């Protein structure tokens, strides 16, 4: 793979957050797997940190813990709503 992430490196160097960079890549039509690789490479993130950026940037939850709680609720048959 010969990905050119220089555009996103420039964004990072200008102060863009990982979520901002992820959203820009999404808007630019970058495929989902490459978006994850991109934010991991540019921001030196672990897989867990990259997953958190994904859930926040895509508006699925405000944190990875909240997202995983929702998934657990769905799997257990609990109604999905704000976690207490």
Short mmCIF file of the C-alpha atoms (twelve columns), coordinates in Angstrom:
data_MODEL
# 
_entry.id   MODEL 
# 
loop_
_atom_site.group_PDB 
_atom_site.id 
_atom_site.type_symbol 
_atom_site.label_atom_id 
_atom_site.label_alt_id 
_atom_site.label_comp_id 
_atom_site.label_asym_id 
_atom_site.label_seq_id 
_atom_site.Cartn_x 
_atom_site.Cartn_y 
_atom_site.Cartn_z 
_atom_site.pdbx_PDB_model_num 
ATOM 1  C CA . UNK A 1  0.000   0.000  0.000  1 
ATOM 2  C CA . UNK A 2  1.351   3.358  -0.977 1 
ATOM 3  C CA . UNK A 3  -1.028  5.801  0.671  1 
ATOM 4  C CA . UNK A 4  -0.236  9.490  0.511  1 
ATOM 5  C CA . UNK A 5  -1.454  10.963 3.770  1 
ATOM 6  C CA . UNK A 6  0.457   14.252 3.336  1 
ATOM 7  C CA . UNK A 7  -2.769  16.302 3.081  1 
ATOM 8  C CA . UNK A 8  -3.839  14.951 6.472  1 
ATOM 9  C CA . UNK A 9  -0.378  15.386 8.002  1 
ATOM 10 C CA . UNK A 10 -0.616  19.050 6.977  1 
ATOM 11 C CA . UNK A 11 -4.032  19.311 8.634  1 
ATOM 12 C CA . UNK A 12 -2.633  17.779 11.829 1 
ATOM 13 C CA . UNK A 13 0.337   20.129 11.810 1 
ATOM 14 C CA . UNK A 14 -2.102  23.057 11.458 1 
ATOM 15 C CA . UNK A 15 -3.884  21.901 14.625 1 
ATOM 16 C CA . UNK A 16 -6.712  19.715 13.277 1 
ATOM 17 C CA . UNK A 17 -7.984  17.026 15.633 1 
ATOM 18 C CA . UNK A 18 -8.081  13.361 14.662 1 
ATOM 19 C CA . UNK A 19 -11.873 13.672 14.394 1 
ATOM 20 C CA . UNK A 20 -11.531 16.633 12.005 1 
ATOM 21 C CA . UNK A 21 -9.054  14.736 9.851  1 
ATOM 22 C CA . UNK A 22 -11.286 11.641 9.860  1 
ATOM 23 C CA . UNK A 23 -14.310 13.740 8.760  1 
ATOM 24 C CA . UNK A 24 -12.278 15.359 5.976  1 
ATOM 25 C CA . UNK A 25 -11.179 11.930 4.724  1 
ATOM 26 C CA . UNK A 26 -14.820 10.785 4.837  1 
ATOM 27 C CA . UNK A 27 -15.908 13.866 2.879  1 
ATOM 28 C CA . UNK A 28 -13.111 13.210 0.356  1 
ATOM 29 C CA . UNK A 29 -14.420 9.700  -0.317 1 
ATOM 30 C CA . UNK A 30 -11.655 7.755  1.428  1 
ATOM 31 C CA . UNK A 31 -12.828 4.205  2.128  1 
ATOM 32 C CA . UNK A 32 -13.500 3.160  5.763  1 
ATOM 33 C CA . UNK A 33 -10.470 0.892  6.211  1 
ATOM 34 C CA . UNK A 34 -8.101  3.518  4.819  1 
ATOM 35 C CA . UNK A 35 -9.650  6.176  7.105  1 
ATOM 36 C CA . UNK A 36 -8.791  4.029  10.127 1 
ATOM 37 C CA . UNK A 37 -5.259  3.396  8.839  1 
ATOM 38 C CA . UNK A 38 -4.907  7.107  8.107  1 
ATOM 39 C CA . UNK A 39 -5.772  8.340  11.586 1 
ATOM 40 C CA . UNK A 40 -3.661  5.595  13.152 1 
ATOM 41 C CA . UNK A 41 -0.671  6.571  11.010 1 
ATOM 42 C CA . UNK A 42 -1.024  10.339 11.246 1 
ATOM 43 C CA . UNK A 43 -1.808  10.474 14.970 1 
ATOM 44 C CA . UNK A 44 0.072   7.327  16.114 1 
ATOM 45 C CA . UNK A 45 -3.118  5.886  17.612 1 
ATOM 46 C CA . UNK A 46 -3.748  2.419  18.996 1 
ATOM 47 C CA . UNK A 47 -6.604  0.417  17.481 1 
ATOM 48 C CA . UNK A 48 -8.780  1.326  20.491 1 
ATOM 49 C CA . UNK A 49 -8.037  5.033  20.138 1 
ATOM 50 C CA . UNK A 50 -8.746  4.907  16.395 1 
ATOM 51 C CA . UNK A 51 -12.069 3.182  17.050 1 
ATOM 52 C CA . UNK A 52 -12.985 5.960  19.477 1 
ATOM 53 C CA . UNK A 53 -12.178 8.595  16.845 1 
ATOM 54 C CA . UNK A 54 -14.378 6.668  14.389 1 
ATOM 55 C CA . UNK A 55 -17.398 6.520  16.737 1 
ATOM 56 C CA . UNK A 56 -17.111 10.173 17.708 1 
ATOM 57 C CA . UNK A 57 -16.443 11.476 14.173 1 
ATOM 58 C CA . UNK A 58 -19.328 9.467  12.725 1 
ATOM 59 C CA . UNK A 59 -21.653 10.715 15.469 1 
ATOM 60 C CA . UNK A 60 -22.447 7.261  16.822 1 
ATOM 61 C CA . UNK A 61 -21.569 8.176  20.418 1 
ATOM 62 C CA . UNK A 62 -19.590 10.668 22.464 1 
ATOM 63 C CA . UNK A 63 -17.087 8.027  23.582 1 
ATOM 64 C CA . UNK A 64 -16.086 4.454  22.877 1 
ATOM 65 C CA . UNK A 65 -17.437 3.370  26.277 1 
ATOM 66 C CA . UNK A 66 -20.849 4.863  25.467 1 
ATOM 67 C CA . UNK A 67 -20.850 3.165  22.052 1 
ATOM 68 C CA . UNK A 68 -19.927 -0.221 23.496 1 
ATOM 69 C CA . UNK A 69 -22.624 0.172  26.146 1 
ATOM 70 C CA . UNK A 70 -25.182 0.702  23.388 1 
ATOM 71 C CA . UNK A 71 -23.943 -2.400 21.584 1 
ATOM 72 C CA . UNK A 72 -24.201 -4.413 24.814 1 
ATOM 73 C CA . UNK A 73 -27.774 -3.141 25.320 1 
ATOM 74 C CA . UNK A 74 -28.761 -4.209 21.811 1 
ATOM 75 C CA . UNK A 75 -27.212 -7.646 22.263 1 
ATOM 76 C CA . UNK A 76 -28.980 -8.140 25.602 1 
ATOM 77 C CA . UNK A 77 -32.326 -6.950 24.268 1 
ATOM 78 C CA . UNK A 78 -32.309 -3.817 26.447 1 
ATOM 79 C CA . UNK A 79 -33.857 -0.669 24.993 1 
ATOM 80 C CA . UNK A 80 -31.198 1.652  23.604 1 
ATOM 81 C CA . UNK A 81 -31.069 5.066  25.199 1 
ATOM 82 C CA . UNK A 82 -28.804 7.263  27.257 1 
ATOM 83 C CA . UNK A 83 -26.711 5.265  29.727 1 
ATOM 84 C CA . UNK A 84 -27.010 6.164  33.373 1 
# 
